[in-house]
Amino acid sequence: MKSKKTEADEVEAEIDESRRKALSRLGLVASVAYTAPILATLSQSAHATSDPSDPSEPSEPSQPSEPSAASEPSEPSEPSEPSEPSGPSEPSDVSDASQPSEPSAASEPSAPSEPIA
């Protein structure tokens, strides 16, 4: 004898069906989001490889404009204050030439290393 479906079983079946629909829609949205940049790149590549159009003819040069009138001269500026004389310069401290240092251990030639197998 078959048992009757309970109300809980029906609710669970409806939830399961709506969950499947939601997951399928989510998968569809994810695949569109994943492939959209690729399709856009392919579309741009197809348009970028078309032949360029021929250059257009140059336009006729325009007539030169009339020269403008000279502006009025400006007023003379006020003279600036005299500058202060600079003081004597200080001699710089020049260090003595340094003596050559001893060669370091890193600069001595070493034996060739064995190849790593």
Biopython code that builds the backbone (N, CA, C, O; Angstrom):
import numpy as np
from Bio.PDB.StructureBuilder import StructureBuilder

atoms = [
    (1, "MET", "N", (0.815, -1.145, 0.000)),
    (1, "MET", "CA", (0.000, 0.000, 0.000)),
    (1, "MET", "C", (0.886, 1.244, 0.000)),
    (1, "MET", "O", (1.840, 1.360, 0.769)),
    (2, "LYS", "N", (0.537, 2.159, -0.882)),
    (2, "LYS", "CA", (1.319, 3.380, -1.002)),
    (2, "LYS", "C", (0.836, 4.391, 0.018)),
    (2, "LYS", "O", (-0.358, 4.539, 0.279)),
    (3, "SER", "N", (1.809, 5.075, 0.579)),
    (3, "SER", "CA", (1.438, 6.106, 1.551)),
    (3, "SER", "C", (1.092, 7.398, 0.822)),
    (3, "SER", "O", (1.606, 7.681, -0.260)),
    (4, "LYS", "N", (0.230, 8.156, 1.427)),
    (4, "LYS", "CA", (-0.163, 9.423, 0.822)),
    (4, "LYS", "C", (0.951, 10.433, 1.013)),
    (4, "LYS", "O", (1.677, 10.415, 2.007)),
    (5, "LYS", "N", (1.065, 11.329, 0.011)),
    (5, "LYS", "CA", (2.044, 12.400, 0.143)),
    (5, "LYS", "C", (1.553, 13.368, 1.200)),
    (5, "LYS", "O", (0.404, 13.809, 1.185)),
    (6, "THR", "N", (2.407, 13.670, 2.070)),
    (6, "THR", "CA", (2.027, 14.624, 3.102)),
    (6, "THR", "C", (2.246, 16.036, 2.587)),
    (6, "THR", "O", (2.878, 16.256, 1.554)),
    (7, "GLU", "N", (1.711, 16.973, 3.327)),
    (7, "GLU", "CA", (1.843, 18.379, 2.948)),
    (7, "GLU", "C", (3.316, 18.796, 2.980)),
    (7, "GLU", "O", (3.738, 19.607, 2.155)),
    (8, "ALA", "N", (4.086, 18.270, 3.894)),
    (8, "ALA", "CA", (5.510, 18.584, 4.009)),
    (8, "ALA", "C", (6.262, 18.102, 2.774)),
    (8, "ALA", "O", (7.171, 18.778, 2.292)),
    (9, "ASP", "N", (5.880, 16.924, 2.260)),
    (9, "ASP", "CA", (6.529, 16.398, 1.058)),
    (9, "ASP", "C", (6.246, 17.300, -0.147)),
    (9, "ASP", "O", (7.122, 17.536, -0.979)),
    (10, "GLU", "N", (5.019, 17.794, -0.225)),
    (10, "GLU", "CA", (4.665, 18.681, -1.335)),
    (10, "GLU", "C", (5.442, 19.988, -1.267)),
    (10, "GLU", "O", (5.922, 20.474, -2.291)),
    (11, "VAL", "N", (5.571, 20.558, -0.084)),
    (11, "VAL", "CA", (6.336, 21.804, 0.103)),
    (11, "VAL", "C", (7.796, 21.572, -0.261)),
    (11, "VAL", "O", (8.431, 22.403, -0.909)),
    (12, "GLU", "N", (8.316, 20.427, 0.169)),
    (12, "GLU", "CA", (9.709, 20.105, -0.135)),
    (12, "GLU", "C", (9.913, 19.946, -1.645)),
    (12, "GLU", "O", (10.937, 20.373, -2.178)),
    (13, "ALA", "N", (8.962, 19.346, -2.326)),
    (13, "ALA", "CA", (9.055, 19.177, -3.777)),
    (13, "ALA", "C", (9.012, 20.539, -4.478)),
    (13, "ALA", "O", (9.740, 20.767, -5.443)),
    (14, "GLU", "N", (8.147, 21.448, -3.982)),
    (14, "GLU", "CA", (8.077, 22.790, -4.577)),
    (14, "GLU", "C", (9.388, 23.550, -4.360)),
    (14, "GLU", "O", (9.881, 24.224, -5.265)),
    (15, "ILE", "N", (9.946, 23.433, -3.152)),
    (15, "ILE", "CA", (11.223, 24.101, -2.855)),
    (15, "ILE", "C", (12.321, 23.532, -3.733)),
    (15, "ILE", "O", (13.149, 24.274, -4.262)),
    (16, "ASP", "N", (12.326, 22.199, -3.890)),
    (16, "ASP", "CA", (13.346, 21.556, -4.717)),
    (16, "ASP", "C", (13.236, 22.027, -6.164)),
    (16, "ASP", "O", (14.248, 22.279, -6.817)),
    (17, "GLU", "N", (12.011, 22.145, -6.662)),
    (17, "GLU", "CA", (11.793, 22.603, -8.038)),
    (17, "GLU", "C", (12.220, 24.061, -8.193)),
    (17, "GLU", "O", (12.859, 24.408, -9.187)),
    (18, "SER", "N", (11.882, 24.925, -7.230)),
    (18, "SER", "CA", (12.278, 26.332, -7.330)),
    (18, "SER", "C", (13.791, 26.483, -7.180)),
    (18, "SER", "O", (14.394, 27.366, -7.790)),
    (19, "ARG", "N", (14.398, 25.624, -6.372)),
    (19, "ARG", "CA", (15.858, 25.647, -6.221)),
    (19, "ARG", "C", (16.526, 25.271, -7.535)),
    (19, "ARG", "O", (17.521, 25.883, -7.924)),
    (20, "ARG", "N", (15.991, 24.280, -8.212)),
    (20, "ARG", "CA", (16.550, 23.874, -9.512)),
    (20, "ARG", "C", (16.435, 24.987, -10.534)),
    (20, "ARG", "O", (17.369, 25.223, -11.300)),
    (21, "LYS", "N", (15.297, 25.678, -10.557)),
    (21, "LYS", "CA", (15.121, 26.792, -11.486)),
    (21, "LYS", "C", (16.107, 27.914, -11.179)),
    (21, "LYS", "O", (16.716, 28.487, -12.083)),
    (22, "ALA", "N", (16.258, 28.220, -9.884)),
    (22, "ALA", "CA", (17.184, 29.282, -9.484)),
    (22, "ALA", "C", (18.615, 28.917, -9.863)),
    (22, "ALA", "O", (19.355, 29.768, -10.356)),
    (23, "LEU", "N", (19.010, 27.682, -9.644)),
    (23, "LEU", "CA", (20.367, 27.252, -9.998)),
    (23, "LEU", "C", (20.587, 27.280, -11.510)),
    (23, "LEU", "O", (21.668, 27.641, -11.974)),
    (24, "SER", "N", (19.565, 26.901, -12.277)),
    (24, "SER", "CA", (19.732, 26.934, -13.731)),
    (24, "SER", "C", (19.844, 28.373, -14.222)),
    (24, "SER", "O", (20.621, 28.659, -15.133)),
    (25, "ARG", "N", (19.067, 29.285, -13.620)),
    (25, "ARG", "CA", (19.176, 30.700, -14.003)),
    (25, "ARG", "C", (20.536, 31.259, -13.607)),
    (25, "ARG", "O", (21.146, 32.015, -14.362)),
    (26, "LEU", "N", (21.007, 30.887, -12.426)),
    (26, "LEU", "CA", (22.319, 31.338, -11.980)),
    (26, "LEU", "C", (23.410, 30.836, -12.925)),
    (26, "LEU", "O", (24.336, 31.579, -13.251)),
    (27, "GLY", "N", (23.308, 29.599, -13.360)),
    (27, "GLY", "CA", (24.283, 29.058, -14.312)),
    (27, "GLY", "C", (24.243, 29.784, -15.638)),
    (27, "GLY", "O", (25.285, 30.026, -16.246)),
    (28, "LEU", "N", (23.049, 30.134, -16.094)),
    (28, "LEU", "CA", (22.913, 30.861, -17.349)),
    (28, "LEU", "C", (23.538, 32.253, -17.234)),
    (28, "LEU", "O", (24.262, 32.689, -18.129)),
    (29, "VAL", "N", (23.254, 32.943, -16.132)),
    (29, "VAL", "CA", (23.827, 34.283, -15.917)),
    (29, "VAL", "C", (25.348, 34.205, -15.824)),
    (29, "VAL", "O", (26.048, 35.047, -16.386)),
    (30, "ALA", "N", (25.861, 33.204, -15.121)),
    (30, "ALA", "CA", (27.312, 33.052, -14.981)),
    (30, "ALA", "C", (27.975, 32.775, -16.326)),
    (30, "ALA", "O", (29.049, 33.307, -16.607)),
    (31, "SER", "N", (27.349, 31.951, -17.154)),
    (31, "SER", "CA", (27.952, 31.660, -18.464)),
    (31, "SER", "C", (27.928, 32.880, -19.373)),
    (31, "SER", "O", (28.869, 33.099, -20.136)),
    (32, "VAL", "N", (26.863, 33.678, -19.302)),
    (32, "VAL", "CA", (26.816, 34.912, -20.096)),
    (32, "VAL", "C", (27.888, 35.885, -19.612)),
    (32, "VAL", "O", (28.587, 36.491, -20.424)),
    (33, "ALA", "N", (28.021, 36.040, -18.293)),
    (33, "ALA", "CA", (29.029, 36.942, -17.739)),
    (33, "ALA", "C", (30.439, 36.467, -18.082)),
    (33, "ALA", "O", (31.332, 37.290, -18.285)),
    (34, "TYR", "N", (30.650, 35.159, -18.150)),
    (34, "TYR", "CA", (31.958, 34.607, -18.459)),
    (34, "TYR", "C", (32.322, 34.793, -19.932)),
    (34, "TYR", "O", (33.476, 35.082, -20.250)),
    (35, "THR", "N", (31.361, 34.632, -20.825)),
    (35, "THR", "CA", (31.660, 34.685, -22.258)),
    (35, "THR", "C", (31.517, 36.074, -22.868)),
    (35, "THR", "O", (32.002, 36.295, -23.978)),
    (36, "ALA", "N", (30.874, 37.013, -22.191)),
    (36, "ALA", "CA", (30.665, 38.352, -22.759)),
    (36, "ALA", "C", (31.972, 39.049, -23.128)),
    (36, "ALA", "O", (32.052, 39.588, -24.232)),
    (37, "PRO", "N", (33.002, 39.076, -22.280)),
    (37, "PRO", "CA", (34.253, 39.742, -22.684)),
    (37, "PRO", "C", (34.912, 39.087, -23.889)),
    (37, "PRO", "O", (35.509, 39.769, -24.722)),
    (38, "ILE", "N", (34.804, 37.772, -23.982)),
    (38, "ILE", "CA", (35.416, 37.063, -25.118)),
    (38, "ILE", "C", (34.695, 37.438, -26.413)),
    (38, "ILE", "O", (35.329, 37.719, -27.430)),
    (39, "LEU", "N", (33.377, 37.437, -26.362)),
    (39, "LEU", "CA", (32.609, 37.781, -27.561)),
    (39, "LEU", "C", (32.829, 39.237, -27.962)),
    (39, "LEU", "O", (32.887, 39.549, -29.151)),
    (40, "ALA", "N", (32.950, 40.123, -26.986)),
    (40, "ALA", "CA", (33.210, 41.538, -27.292)),
    (40, "ALA", "C", (34.576, 41.701, -27.951)),
    (40, "ALA", "O", (34.725, 42.493, -28.881)),
    (41, "THR", "N", (35.569, 40.960, -27.475)),
    (41, "THR", "CA", (36.911, 41.021, -28.060)),
    (41, "THR", "C", (36.897, 40.513, -29.493)),
    (41, "THR", "O", (37.519, 41.104, -30.376)),
    (42, "LEU", "N", (36.192, 39.425, -29.716)),
    (42, "LEU", "CA", (36.108, 38.882, -31.074)),
    (42, "LEU", "C", (35.407, 39.866, -32.003)),
    (42, "LEU", "O", (35.799, 40.018, -33.160)),
    (43, "SER", "N", (34.379, 40.528, -31.503)),
    (43, "SER", "CA", (33.652, 41.506, -32.306)),
    (43, "SER", "C", (34.548, 42.679, -32.665)),
    (43, "SER", "O", (34.541, 43.142, -33.805)),
    (44, "GLN", "N", (35.318, 43.161, -31.699)),
    (44, "GLN", "CA", (36.233, 44.273, -31.962)),
    (44, "GLN", "C", (37.314, 43.863, -32.948)),
    (44, "GLN", "O", (37.703, 44.653, -33.808)),
    (45, "SER", "N", (37.801, 42.638, -32.831)),
    (45, "SER", "CA", (38.846, 42.159, -33.732)),
    (45, "SER", "C", (38.325, 42.090, -35.168)),
    (45, "SER", "O", (39.051, 42.394, -36.114)),
    (46, "ALA", "N", (37.085, 41.694, -35.321)),
    (46, "ALA", "CA", (36.515, 41.596, -36.660)),
    (46, "ALA", "C", (36.400, 42.981, -37.297)),
    (46, "ALA", "O", (36.639, 43.137, -38.495)),
    (47, "HIS", "N", (36.039, 43.971, -36.510)),
    (47, "HIS", "CA", (35.922, 45.330, -37.046)),
    (47, "HIS", "C", (37.286, 45.976, -37.253)),
    (47, "HIS", "O", (37.432, 46.829, -38.129)),
    (48, "ALA", "N", (38.278, 45.591, -36.472)),
    (48, "ALA", "CA", (39.598, 46.195, -36.564)),
    (48, "ALA", "C", (40.354, 45.728, -37.802)),
    (48, "ALA", "O", (41.271, 46.415, -38.252)),
    (49, "THR", "N", (39.997, 44.587, -38.359)),
    (49, "THR", "CA", (40.732, 44.065, -39.501)),
    (49, "THR", "C", (40.166, 44.530, -40.838)),
    (49, "THR", "O", (40.646, 44.115, -41.893)),
    (50, "SER", "N", (39.149, 45.387, -40.800)),
    (50, "SER", "CA", (38.609, 45.860, -42.072)),
    (50, "SER", "C", (39.593, 46.813, -42.731)),
    (50, "SER", "O", (40.424, 47.425, -42.061)),
    (51, "ASP", "N", (39.493, 46.932, -44.037)),
    (51, "ASP", "CA", (40.421, 47.783, -44.773)),
    (51, "ASP", "C", (40.161, 49.246, -44.451)),
    (51, "ASP", "O", (39.012, 49.669, -44.324)),
    (52, "PRO", "N", (41.238, 50.018, -44.318)),
    (52, "PRO", "CA", (41.038, 51.444, -44.052)),
    (52, "PRO", "C", (40.504, 52.145, -45.300)),
    (52, "PRO", "O", (40.733, 51.702, -46.425)),
    (53, "SER", "N", (39.806, 53.223, -45.082)),
    (53, "SER", "CA", (39.270, 53.968, -46.225)),
    (53, "SER", "C", (40.373, 54.812, -46.854)),
    (53, "SER", "O", (41.397, 55.081, -46.225)),
    (54, "ASP", "N", (40.155, 55.222, -48.089)),
    (54, "ASP", "CA", (41.122, 56.059, -48.778)),
    (54, "ASP", "C", (41.166, 57.435, -48.135)),
    (54, "ASP", "O", (40.149, 57.913, -47.631)),
    (55, "PRO", "N", (42.337, 58.082, -48.144)),
    (55, "PRO", "CA", (42.413, 59.417, -47.549)),
    (55, "PRO", "C", (41.578, 60.416, -48.362)),
    (55, "PRO", "O", (41.450, 60.298, -49.580)),
    (56, "SER", "N", (41.025, 61.381, -47.667)),
    (56, "SER", "CA", (40.224, 62.392, -48.354)),
    (56, "SER", "C", (41.128, 63.454, -48.976)),
    (56, "SER", "O", (42.296, 63.588, -48.612)),
    (57, "GLU", "N", (40.570, 64.196, -49.909)),
    (57, "GLU", "CA", (41.323, 65.256, -50.574)),
    (57, "GLU", "C", (41.557, 66.406, -49.595)),
    (57, "GLU", "O", (40.710, 66.677, -48.743)),
    (58, "PRO", "N", (42.705, 67.084, -49.712)),
    (58, "PRO", "CA", (42.942, 68.211, -48.811)),
    (58, "PRO", "C", (41.989, 69.369, -49.134)),
    (58, "PRO", "O", (41.593, 69.562, -50.284)),
    (59, "SER", "N", (41.637, 70.120, -48.116)),
    (59, "SER", "CA", (40.749, 71.268, -48.334)),
    (59, "SER", "C", (41.552, 72.459, -48.844)),
    (59, "SER", "O", (42.773, 72.509, -48.696)),
    (60, "GLU", "N", (40.855, 73.411, -49.443)),
    (60, "GLU", "CA", (41.506, 74.613, -49.950)),
    (60, "GLU", "C", (41.978, 75.471, -48.791)),
    (60, "GLU", "O", (41.280, 75.582, -47.783)),
    (61, "PRO", "N", (43.158, 76.086, -48.917)),
    (61, "PRO", "CA", (43.617, 76.944, -47.823)),
    (61, "PRO", "C", (42.746, 78.199, -47.714)),
    (61, "PRO", "O", (42.242, 78.709, -48.715)),
    (62, "SER", "N", (42.581, 78.677, -46.505)),
    (62, "SER", "CA", (41.783, 79.887, -46.296)),
    (62, "SER", "C", (42.651, 81.126, -46.516)),
    (62, "SER", "O", (43.880, 81.056, -46.500)),
    (63, "GLN", "N", (41.986, 82.250, -46.721)),
    (63, "GLN", "CA", (42.695, 83.517, -46.929)),
    (63, "GLN", "C", (43.287, 83.976, -45.603)),
    (63, "GLN", "O", (42.700, 83.748, -44.545)),
    (64, "PRO", "N", (44.460, 84.628, -45.658)),
    (64, "PRO", "CA", (45.044, 85.126, -44.405)),
    (64, "PRO", "C", (44.164, 86.230, -43.812)),
    (64, "PRO", "O", (43.511, 86.976, -44.541)),
    (65, "SER", "N", (44.156, 86.319, -42.513)),
    (65, "SER", "CA", (43.365, 87.352, -41.849)),
    (65, "SER", "C", (44.123, 88.681, -41.874)),
    (65, "SER", "O", (45.339, 88.722, -42.061)),
    (66, "GLU", "N", (43.377, 89.750, -41.682)),
    (66, "GLU", "CA", (43.977, 91.083, -41.649)),
    (66, "GLU", "C", (44.770, 91.241, -40.359)),
    (66, "GLU", "O", (44.376, 90.717, -39.317)),
    (67, "PRO", "N", (45.893, 91.966, -40.427)),
    (67, "PRO", "CA", (46.657, 92.167, -39.191)),
    (67, "PRO", "C", (45.866, 93.033, -38.210)),
    (67, "PRO", "O", (45.129, 93.933, -38.613)),
    (68, "SER", "N", (46.028, 92.751, -36.939)),
    (68, "SER", "CA", (45.325, 93.535, -35.928)),
    (68, "SER", "C", (46.111, 94.805, -35.629)),
    (68, "SER", "O", (47.312, 94.885, -35.889)),
    (69, "ALA", "N", (45.422, 95.788, -35.083)),
    (69, "ALA", "CA", (46.064, 97.067, -34.755)),
    (69, "ALA", "C", (47.000, 96.877, -33.576)),
    (69, "ALA", "O", (46.773, 96.027, -32.716)),
    (70, "ALA", "N", (48.044, 97.673, -33.548)),
    (70, "ALA", "CA", (49.011, 97.598, -32.459)),
    (70, "ALA", "C", (48.365, 98.094, -31.172)),
    (70, "ALA", "O", (47.549, 99.015, -31.197)),
    (71, "SER", "N", (48.725, 97.493, -30.068)),
    (71, "SER", "CA", (48.177, 97.926, -28.787)),
    (71, "SER", "C", (48.932, 99.152, -28.287)),
    (71, "SER", "O", (50.046, 99.442, -28.725)),
    (72, "GLU", "N", (48.298, 99.860, -27.364)),
    (72, "GLU", "CA", (48.920, 101.048, -26.784)),
    (72, "GLU", "C", (50.082, 100.626, -25.905)),
    (72, "GLU", "O", (50.034, 99.572, -25.271)),
    (73, "PRO", "N", (51.146, 101.458, -25.862)),
    (73, "PRO", "CA", (52.275, 101.103, -24.991)),
    (73, "PRO", "C", (51.852, 101.167, -23.529)),
    (73, "PRO", "O", (51.010, 101.984, -23.157)),
    (74, "SER", "N", (52.430, 100.314, -22.710)),
    (74, "SER", "CA", (52.113, 100.290, -21.290)),
    (74, "SER", "C", (52.936, 101.343, -20.547)),
    (74, "SER", "O", (53.937, 101.849, -21.056)),
    (75, "GLU", "N", (52.489, 101.656, -19.335)),
    (75, "GLU", "CA", (53.206, 102.634, -18.507)),
    (75, "GLU", "C", (54.521, 102.026, -18.051)),
    (75, "GLU", "O", (54.614, 100.815, -17.851)),
    (76, "PRO", "N", (55.549, 102.874, -17.883)),
    (76, "PRO", "CA", (56.822, 102.327, -17.385)),
    (76, "PRO", "C", (56.653, 101.833, -15.940)),
    (76, "PRO", "O", (55.886, 102.406, -15.166)),
    (77, "SER", "N", (57.358, 100.797, -15.601)),
    (77, "SER", "CA", (57.277, 100.243, -14.249)),
    (77, "SER", "C", (58.196, 101.013, -13.312)),
    (77, "SER", "O", (59.125, 101.698, -13.739)),
    (78, "GLU", "N", (57.908, 100.880, -12.020)),
    (78, "GLU", "CA", (58.730, 101.542, -11.004)),
    (78, "GLU", "C", (60.052, 100.815, -10.889)),
    (78, "GLU", "O", (60.102, 99.594, -11.036)),
    (79, "PRO", "N", (61.141, 101.558, -10.624)),
    (79, "PRO", "CA", (62.439, 100.884, -10.463)),
    (79, "PRO", "C", (62.436, 100.026, -9.204)),
    (79, "PRO", "O", (61.786, 100.375, -8.219)),
    (80, "SER", "N", (63.140, 98.929, -9.227)),
    (80, "SER", "CA", (63.220, 98.031, -8.074)),
    (80, "SER", "C", (64.279, 98.527, -7.110)),
    (80, "SER", "O", (65.141, 99.329, -7.470)),
    (81, "GLU", "N", (64.204, 98.039, -5.877)),
    (81, "GLU", "CA", (65.175, 98.405, -4.853)),
    (81, "GLU", "C", (66.528, 97.787, -5.203)),
    (81, "GLU", "O", (66.590, 96.714, -5.802)),
    (82, "PRO", "N", (67.612, 98.472, -4.825)),
    (82, "PRO", "CA", (68.939, 97.877, -5.092)),
    (82, "PRO", "C", (69.108, 96.603, -4.273)),
    (82, "PRO", "O", (68.586, 96.500, -3.163)),
    (83, "SER", "N", (69.810, 95.672, -4.801)),
    (83, "SER", "CA", (70.039, 94.401, -4.102)),
    (83, "SER", "C", (71.179, 94.547, -3.114)),
    (83, "SER", "O", (72.035, 95.421, -3.250)),
    (84, "GLU", "N", (71.175, 93.672, -2.115)),
    (84, "GLU", "CA", (72.225, 93.675, -1.093)),
    (84, "GLU", "C", (73.446, 92.957, -1.651)),
    (84, "GLU", "O", (73.315, 91.960, -2.361)),
    (85, "PRO", "N", (74.623, 93.461, -1.330)),
    (85, "PRO", "CA", (75.823, 92.746, -1.798)),
    (85, "PRO", "C", (75.937, 91.407, -1.062)),
    (85, "PRO", "O", (75.591, 91.297, 0.114)),
    (86, "SER", "N", (76.412, 90.433, -1.753)),
    (86, "SER", "CA", (76.601, 89.132, -1.121)),
    (86, "SER", "C", (77.909, 89.133, -0.361)),
    (86, "SER", "O", (78.856, 89.828, -0.728)),
    (87, "GLY", "N", (77.951, 88.343, 0.709)),
    (87, "GLY", "CA", (79.153, 88.289, 1.533)),
    (87, "GLY", "C", (80.198, 87.389, 0.920)),
    (87, "GLY", "O", (79.968, 86.757, -0.111)),
    (88, "PRO", "N", (81.336, 87.336, 1.556)),
    (88, "PRO", "CA", (82.387, 86.454, 1.025)),
    (88, "PRO", "C", (81.941, 85.000, 1.141)),
    (88, "PRO", "O", (81.227, 84.626, 2.071)),
    (89, "SER", "N", (82.362, 84.216, 0.210)),
    (89, "SER", "CA", (81.983, 82.802, 0.224)),
    (89, "SER", "C", (82.886, 82.030, 1.152)),
    (89, "SER", "O", (84.056, 82.369, 1.333)),
    (90, "GLU", "N", (82.326, 80.980, 1.743)),
    (90, "GLU", "CA", (83.069, 80.121, 2.671)),
    (90, "GLU", "C", (83.823, 79.079, 1.869)),
    (90, "GLU", "O", (83.278, 78.527, 0.913)),
    (91, "PRO", "N", (85.054, 78.800, 2.234)),
    (91, "PRO", "CA", (85.764, 77.722, 1.527)),
    (91, "PRO", "C", (85.116, 76.379, 1.874)),
    (91, "PRO", "O", (84.688, 76.169, 3.010)),
    (92, "SER", "N", (85.046, 75.500, 0.926)),
    (92, "SER", "CA", (84.451, 74.193, 1.170)),
    (92, "SER", "C", (85.485, 73.246, 1.735)),
    (92, "SER", "O", (86.683, 73.373, 1.482)),
    (93, "ASP", "N", (84.991, 72.288, 2.512)),
    (93, "ASP", "CA", (85.882, 71.270, 3.073)),
    (93, "ASP", "C", (86.079, 70.186, 2.029)),
    (93, "ASP", "O", (85.154, 69.446, 1.692)),
    (94, "VAL", "N", (87.306, 70.108, 1.522)),
    (94, "VAL", "CA", (87.616, 69.084, 0.530)),
    (94, "VAL", "C", (88.378, 67.989, 1.252)),
    (94, "VAL", "O", (89.414, 68.241, 1.866)),
    (95, "SER", "N", (87.865, 66.787, 1.174)),
    (95, "SER", "CA", (88.530, 65.670, 1.850)),
    (95, "SER", "C", (89.727, 65.219, 1.039)),
    (95, "SER", "O", (89.796, 65.400, -0.176)),
    (96, "ASP", "N", (90.675, 64.619, 1.763)),
    (96, "ASP", "CA", (91.847, 64.072, 1.081)),
    (96, "ASP", "C", (91.413, 62.879, 0.244)),
    (96, "ASP", "O", (90.402, 62.237, 0.528)),
    (97, "ALA", "N", (92.184, 62.595, -0.781)),
    (97, "ALA", "CA", (91.858, 61.445, -1.619)),
    (97, "ALA", "C", (91.961, 60.180, -0.793)),
    (97, "ALA", "O", (92.895, 60.031, -0.006)),
    (98, "SER", "N", (91.033, 59.284, -0.956)),
    (98, "SER", "CA", (91.047, 58.047, -0.180)),
    (98, "SER", "C", (92.032, 57.063, -0.781)),
    (98, "SER", "O", (92.315, 57.084, -1.979)),
    (99, "GLN", "N", (92.542, 56.204, 0.077)),
    (99, "GLN", "CA", (93.500, 55.193, -0.350)),
    (99, "GLN", "C", (92.717, 53.983, -0.867)),
    (99, "GLN", "O", (91.612, 53.720, -0.393)),
    (100, "PRO", "N", (93.275, 53.243, -1.832)),
    (100, "PRO", "CA", (92.560, 52.058, -2.309)),
    (100, "PRO", "C", (92.418, 51.043, -1.184)),
    (100, "PRO", "O", (93.312, 50.870, -0.356)),
    (101, "SER", "N", (91.265, 50.375, -1.179)),
    (101, "SER", "CA", (91.019, 49.369, -0.138)),
    (101, "SER", "C", (91.552, 48.024, -0.585)),
    (101, "SER", "O", (91.865, 47.807, -1.755)),
    (102, "GLU", "N", (91.646, 47.125, 0.387)),
    (102, "GLU", "CA", (92.105, 45.771, 0.111)),
    (102, "GLU", "C", (90.999, 45.030, -0.637)),
    (102, "GLU", "O", (89.824, 45.311, -0.402)),
    (103, "PRO", "N", (91.333, 44.089, -1.533)),
    (103, "PRO", "CA", (90.285, 43.340, -2.221)),
    (103, "PRO", "C", (89.494, 42.504, -1.216)),
    (103, "PRO", "O", (90.050, 41.979, -0.251)),
    (104, "SER", "N", (88.212, 42.391, -1.455)),
    (104, "SER", "CA", (87.369, 41.604, -0.561)),
    (104, "SER", "C", (87.437, 40.132, -0.939)),
    (104, "SER", "O", (87.920, 39.769, -2.012)),
    (105, "ALA", "N", (86.946, 39.299, -0.042)),
    (105, "ALA", "CA", (86.967, 37.859, -0.289)),
    (105, "ALA", "C", (86.047, 37.509, -1.459)),
    (105, "ALA", "O", (86.282, 36.519, -2.151)),
    (106, "ALA", "N", (85.023, 38.294, -1.684)),
    (106, "ALA", "CA", (84.085, 38.005, -2.761)),
    (106, "ALA", "C", (84.708, 38.262, -4.121)),
    (106, "ALA", "O", (84.248, 37.715, -5.123)),
    (107, "SER", "N", (85.764, 39.100, -4.174)),
    (107, "SER", "CA", (86.345, 39.406, -5.474)),
    (107, "SER", "C", (87.399, 38.394, -5.903)),
    (107, "SER", "O", (87.862, 38.428, -7.043)),
    (108, "GLU", "N", (87.785, 37.488, -4.994)),
    (108, "GLU", "CA", (88.770, 36.473, -5.366)),
    (108, "GLU", "C", (88.110, 35.393, -6.197)),
    (108, "GLU", "O", (86.989, 34.983, -5.896)),
    (109, "PRO", "N", (88.790, 34.919, -7.246)),
    (109, "PRO", "CA", (88.167, 33.890, -8.077)),
    (109, "PRO", "C", (87.983, 32.597, -7.275)),
    (109, "PRO", "O", (88.820, 32.244, -6.445)),
    (110, "SER", "N", (86.902, 31.918, -7.532)),
    (110, "SER", "CA", (86.613, 30.648, -6.864)),
    (110, "SER", "C", (86.697, 29.517, -7.871)),
    (110, "SER", "O", (86.726, 29.738, -9.082)),
    (111, "ALA", "N", (86.736, 28.326, -7.358)),
    (111, "ALA", "CA", (86.802, 27.146, -8.220)),
    (111, "ALA", "C", (85.455, 26.979, -8.925)),
    (111, "ALA", "O", (84.419, 27.300, -8.343)),
    (112, "PRO", "N", (85.447, 26.488, -10.151)),
    (112, "PRO", "CA", (84.176, 26.308, -10.848)),
    (112, "PRO", "C", (83.286, 25.315, -10.105)),
    (112, "PRO", "O", (83.762, 24.303, -9.591)),
    (113, "SER", "N", (82.033, 25.607, -10.056)),
    (113, "SER", "CA", (81.115, 24.727, -9.336)),
    (113, "SER", "C", (80.719, 23.544, -10.210)),
    (113, "SER", "O", (80.765, 23.604, -11.438)),
    (114, "GLU", "N", (80.330, 22.473, -9.539)),
    (114, "GLU", "CA", (79.907, 21.277, -10.249)),
    (114, "GLU", "C", (78.516, 21.490, -10.830)),
    (114, "GLU", "O", (77.675, 22.115, -10.184)),
    (115, "PRO", "N", (78.253, 20.989, -12.029)),
    (115, "PRO", "CA", (76.899, 21.147, -12.574)),
    (115, "PRO", "C", (75.885, 20.380, -11.743)),
    (115, "PRO", "O", (76.163, 19.291, -11.239)),
    (116, "ILE", "N", (74.705, 20.970, -11.612)),
    (116, "ILE", "CA", (73.631, 20.329, -10.843)),
    (116, "ILE", "C", (72.875, 19.382, -11.753)),
    (116, "ILE", "O", (72.440, 19.755, -12.842)),
    (117, "ALA", "N", (72.729, 18.161, -11.293)),
    (117, "ALA", "CA", (72.054, 17.163, -12.118)),
    (117, "ALA", "C", (70.583, 17.146, -11.861)),
    (117, "ALA", "O", (69.859, 16.361, -12.474)),
]
sb = StructureBuilder()
sb.init_structure("model")
sb.init_model(0)
sb.init_chain("A")
sb.init_seg("    ")
for serial, (resi, resn, name, xyz) in enumerate(atoms, 1):
    if name == "N":
        sb.init_residue(resn, " ", resi, " ")
    sb.init_atom(name, np.array(xyz, "f"), 0.0, 1.0, " ", f" {name:<3s}", serial, name[0])
structure = sb.get_structure()
